[in-house]
Amino acid sequence: MNLGAPEVIMLVLLAVLMFGPEKVPPFARKAARVYKYLMNIASGAKDQLANELGPEFRDLTLADLNPKTFISKHLLDTEEISAFRETIADTKESLAETNRELMAASAGVAAGGAELVGLLNDSSSSSASELVGVTVGSPFDLEAT
């Protein structure tokens, strides 16, 4: 938390107005003691965590506790990370190429289907029924099982 000069002045003026000028110094001392106590707790927890993790984690910071940064800093080498990123990039390119091939194939199927529908809708053409292999008026036995 970064407090600039204007924010500190506003806080002091607010404290003087709320508590009066005679009570502000004891409140400021108490606030400083609480702040120091909390910082000691945080520092002690960080030191305890670093001691329990071992000597290879001595340079541990609180930002390193983020799982992404922790894994990349302590478990993976930079060569492993770059190899992993190359694998991901190759996989993405392969998937994109497969997607393009599937889109082209589906466009061809759609065009062929539209052509077939156009032929079937043309009732004056007998070649459409020959193309599909269905003869109009073919015998059909309703009692056949």
Stockholm file with secondary structure:
# STOCKHOLM 1.0

chainA/1-145         MNLGAPEVIMLVLLAVLMFGPEKVPPFARKAARVYKYLMNIASGAKDQLANELGPEFRDLTLADLNPKTFISKHLLDTEEISAFRETIADTKESLAETNRELMAASAGVAAGGAELVGLLNDSSSSSASELVGVTVGSPFDLEAT
#=GR chainA/1-145 SS CCCCHHHHHHHHHHHHHHHCTTTHHHHHHHHHHHHHHHHHHHHHHHHHHHHHHCGGGTTCCGGGGSHHHHIIIIICCHHHHHHHHHHHHHHHHHHHHHHHHHHHHHHHHHHHHHHHHHHHHCTTCSHHHHHHTCCTTCCCCTTCC
#=GC SS_cons         CCCCHHHHHHHHHHHHHHHCTTTHHHHHHHHHHHHHHHHHHHHHHHHHHHHHHCGGGTTCCGGGGSHHHHIIIIICCHHHHHHHHHHHHHHHHHHHHHHHHHHHHHHHHHHHHHHHHHHHHCTTCSHHHHHHTCCTTCCCCTTCC
//
